[in-house]
Amino acid sequence: LGDLAKRANEISPFLTLADGSSAVGKYIGWKEMVSPFDPKKILFQYELEVDGIQKFWKSGNQKIALLFDKLHKGDFVKITRHGEDRDTRYVVVEVEDEDGTVTAKEADEIEEEMAG
């Protein structure tokens, strides 16, 4: 990313990831909201602290909601984006710390998820 894009991401209240990039954040909470693109669809907006900055990230994915449901305030998650535009898939895993350290079990689950 160029300097302007980096700065825009820094000041945005929303977590924005490029294809193949990841972010680790401390889970703060969630709220339910209506999709701005489809008023019949419900999204979940997750509140995270990323690099000491409050960020929001939206997803309507049920598997992701189930993962966040198991988290407690203060737990760390790593969000990785794969793809672009409508062909985007996110992988979200709980991690041990803000460095994104995953356990061997979590690494196996990520590998399995990416294969299927």
Buried (B, 14 or more C-beta within 10 A) or exposed (E): EEEEEEEEBEEEEEBBBEEEEBBBBBBBEBEEBEEEEEEEEEBBBBBBBBEEEEBBBBBEEEEBBEBBEEBEEEBBBBBBBBEEEEEEEBBBBBBEEBEBEBEEEBEEBBEEEEEE
